[in-house]
Structures are given as structure tokens and as C-alpha cells.
Amino acid sequence: MKPMNPCRLGQTFQYHFVNNPPLFGIEWDQFWTSFLAVFVMSNALALNTLRVGFFRFTITPVQSLEVPAVNKGNMLRGGFGHAFRRLCYIPQCRDIKTCPLGASCPYKTLFEPSPPPGADRLSKNQDIPRPFVFRAPQTYQTRFEKGERFEFGLLLIGRALDFLPYFVLSFRELAGEGLGLNRAKCTLEKVEEIGVSSNGAGPNDILAGADRCVRPDGRLVYSVEDQVFRATRSDTADQWIKTRLREFSAANGNASVQYVTIRFLTPTFLRAGGEVVRHPEFHQLFKRLRDRINALSTFFGDGPLHLDFKGLGERAEKVRTISAQTDWVERFRTSSKTGQRHELSGFVGEATYEGELKEFLPWIALGELVHVGKHAAWGNGWIGMHGIGDSSSDRRPV
């Protein structure tokens, strides 16, 4: 059954309320403002059909492969960018902004998209998010011997899913030409699709570190044996959110959510009020996450989210920090094009927050998937829900 439009539901509810006033003397304006705020906020994501797809790439070295101890995501992102551009290049294209293919150019769509009609709020945004996220192995291993598999995850968001074959072909060419610090010859062995739930695990369980070493089964999309592309079954943001909310509910029952612990698994870089955040308050984290999800939906989904950004942010400001154990990690990358050094630093660790958190859970759940903050495409800003509860001593893992 098609869900009812929030405005239509509100009109129905208002008619019932006015003609059947409650016994406790609550004013309609006060009640409606509160009800609509919670209802619309919770359904802005519950009805979000932004497509998401998570894939596991398996590369097998033909000779010893040397990779960085950290910043493996930067290695993947940099190599992919070069291979992808070569794959999409046409002689008539002198500059990506004046490419004769226009919006149909895969490279322009993913790296320099134009704001869709009506997106006035984002039309001047110079930091359009990339609709993909690389998840490199979270280990310090720097050498993979011949035949030893090197695996990484790739999240594609919205229209980026239409270009999955370009990602596969780019990495096939990159592997064949040479990957890693020593440009080792490799083979792209296979690409698998991981659903939002696979044997009780999902994208958050892939390459998540020693404490979560589940390796969910995948559905074959590409294999070097036959080099055939198979159809994918992309999920939607609301499917992922519903899966995670069921896990939250199983862990916490019907109790109100007053506490939540969030882990920052990879360096997370946020700015608030023009200043770099080193110890994140909840509203600083949430506002960046809210804006990222809205931008991804605007540029690569069905359009901007219809919600009260200000009101949602104000309620997030009421959530307070109970404890925070975060460390600042200094990391950098050097551009092969300009030779300039760019910062990939950020904080890692965990923080526990207290307040009325239930309406924010869908956002945090989607944030686990799409990451938050600067350089998310490199794998930075990976967050994970570690525990929720209705008291500080009763936080349950999720």
C-alpha cells in the first residue's frame, strides 16, 4: 500500500482533533507542531528511495603487492580516478566542464555533477559529495604475496550504480597495468554484491577490523573466468535503515533511547562554525551527516529531502556528550597531478551521547553506510553504532 503523504495525514488528523478534542486541554497548534515535527523527521528517511549498492572487489597479485600501511583508500581512489578518466575520455573533450557529452559523461556525472533543477539550496555548493565510498582493509598489512587475495569494499549511491561496469573495467585495467606502491601486476578475480543483510551481516561487517570479522557471502557480479557482467539487486536507503532499526529494536526492546555510543572507525574530519572539530558534540556530527545525506539525495537520488533543517538541528543541540575518547590522527596524501600535499587527518575513537535520540537513529544508521565528513570517498568518516540504551549502564551492542 502506498504510504500517505504527511500533509494529507496531517489534514486528516487535524479534522479528527478539532472535532474530537482530547481531555487534557492540549492546544491544537502546540500538539500539531510537535506531532508533525516528529512524524516528518522520522519519515523523511523512512520513505527515502535513494538506491545503494555495496560490492566486494577481490584482486589477486601476480607478483608481490606492496601497499601503504595506512591510506589504502587513497591508493584505491587515486588509481581508480586515473583509470576511470582514461576509460571515459573522448578526443573532443578538452575540459570536463565543456565536455560535449554533457550530463551523459560518466566522469562528469560522478566527479563534477551539475545541480539538478530546483536545487537552489545546493546550487553554489563547491563541495558536492562523491556518490561512492571505498572501504579499504583496516589492517596495517603492507605486503600481499603472489596469490594472496587483496579485498576492498565499494559503496555506490544513487545514479552511480548505473556506472558499476565502469568501476569494474577501471579496476580490471588498473590491476593489469600495475597496482600499489610497486605497481605490481594483478588480476581482478571477481566482484560480488553484498546485500543489506547477508547471513546476519551486511556492509558494516566487511573489513571492519578484528572485533567484527564476519565475512558475508556475496552474489557474483563479475568473474575473471568468464568476464561476464551479471545483473545487480541494489537496495534502497530505507531498506538499510529498516534492517538496522530492527536490530536496534531487538537490542533495546520498546524502551526509549536515551544513550548511544558511536565509534569513529576511520579518521573523521568535521568543521563547525569555521573551526575544525577534534572532539565531536552530537549536533556537530549530526548536522554534517544530515547535510551529506540531503546532498547525496539531491544530486544522485530523487531530489532534496523535505524537512525542517533548522528544527532538526536545534533538537540535536539538546543532546549532550557523556563521554568521549577520541584521538587526532595526522594523515596526508600527495596529488600526482599537482604535487601538492592534502590533509586526510581526523579523529578516531568513540563518544557516548545522552538525550532524546530515537528520531536520530535512522540518520545514524544511514551514516554507518555512507560515512560522514570530508574525504568520505576515500573511506574516511566511517562511523558505527556500538551501543544504545535507556540508561548509561544499560547500553546494548547493536
Buried (B, 14 or more C-beta within 10 A) or exposed (E): EEEEEBEEBBEEBBEEBEEEEEEEEEEEEEBBEEBBBBBBBBBBBBBBEBBBBBBBBBBBBBBEBBBBEBBBBBBBBBBBBBBBBEBBEEEEBEEBEEBEBEEEBBBBBBBEBBBBEEBEBBEEBEEBBBBBBBBBBBEEEBBBEEEEEBBBBBBBBBBBBBBBEBBBBBBBBBBBBBBBEEEBBBBBBBBBBBBBBBEEBBBBBBBBEEEBEEBBEBBEBBBBEEEEBEEBEBBBBBBBBBBBBEBBBEBBEEBEBBBBBBBBBBBBBBEBEEEBBBEBBBBBBBBBBBBBBBBBBBBBBEBBBEBBEEBBBEBBBEBEBBEBEBEEBEBEBEEEEEEEEEBBBBBBBBBBBBBBBBBBBBBBBBBBBBBBBBBBBBBBBBBBBBBBBBEEEEBBEB
